Amino acid sequence: GFRFDAAKHMRPEHIANYVDKADVYAYGEVLSIDPSMQREYTEGVSLTTGEQFPTTDFLLGVWLRKFIEVGPHAVDFEHHEWVKHLRELEMKRPSELPERAGTVEDGRMSTPLLARNSIRFARNHDTVCNDVPFYGLTGWSQASAQVAAAWLLATHDGSVLLLADDVKKSRMIKEALAYRKALRSFIESLTVEQRQTIRTEVRIKEAEDGGRPLSICVAVRVDAGCPEGAEINGGALLGFCVLNPHPAGPVEFAGSVCLQQEGASDRTIATGDQKVVLHGDGTLNEPLRLAPYEGAFFLAGL
């Protein structure tokens, strides 16, 4: 496949014409955090396949950096109000932070995901090679950004852009890639009905000071077709990963509500040389101990 560089300088109908004739996978680089600008291409590029045209999810990258390095309270805003604030700052105009939405306290925070098939990334060639702000993405170290890359790779949908150097240097990214490949392969074996109910849930362990999360758990679940007809509240667990986003200090992970499978028996899940016993209440038989910037990935299956 190929990408349309600087796609926002092209008319959507021209891009659609090229993509339909080439008959290969393609996406557009739309360098903007403004969802309305993105929609000009995700919805405006009308493809004969009926698929939505995928574009680069810059806002998600900005959100992930703030979430991981500062904490969830740093992105606890209504998305459209936060976008307006970021755009003002990018234009070097004074702007106050919008009113906090309160989604952290009531547990309903959501990522500003552009589309189910968006092109997601933590670092790309523009943010690494150019000395411009890019809404705060410039200067994101490989060590910290690898946590965001692993998070993105551990979800069930979308496409993830990775820098070759980051893959080469990061054990976490290599492990996340292997996990994603195995998870995607398993998802392909599911029925259409089952695939339609797949979702990704994320839970964190907050620091006492409300800053950088102590751990991040990303779980992929499916509602339809639990094993052997079992009744499992919240659906069956397909796989999960645990990430330590801290540059210093190990973390212990004892379990998470996003791993709960009420009604399920204990499960032993092994990946490589790592093995855990997961209880139905989402806790582990023995805590995982993760070093700084380390992750653990487990494919559970059905």
Secondary structure, 3 states (H helix, E strand, C coil): CEEECCHHHCCHHHHHHHHHHHCCCEEECCCCCCHHHHHHHHCCCCCCCCCCCCEECHHHHHHHHHHHHCCHHHHCCCHHHHHHHHHHHHCCCCCCCCCCCCHHHHCCCCCCCCCCCCEECCCCHHHHHCCCCHHHCCCCCHHHHHHHHHHHHCCCCCEECCCHHHHHHCHHHHHHHHHHHHHHHHHHCCCHHHHCCCEEEEEEECCCCCCCCCEEEEEEEECCCCHHHCCCECCEEEEEEEECCCCCCCEEEEECHHHCCECCCCEEEEECCEEEEECCCCEEEEEEEECCCCEEEEECCC
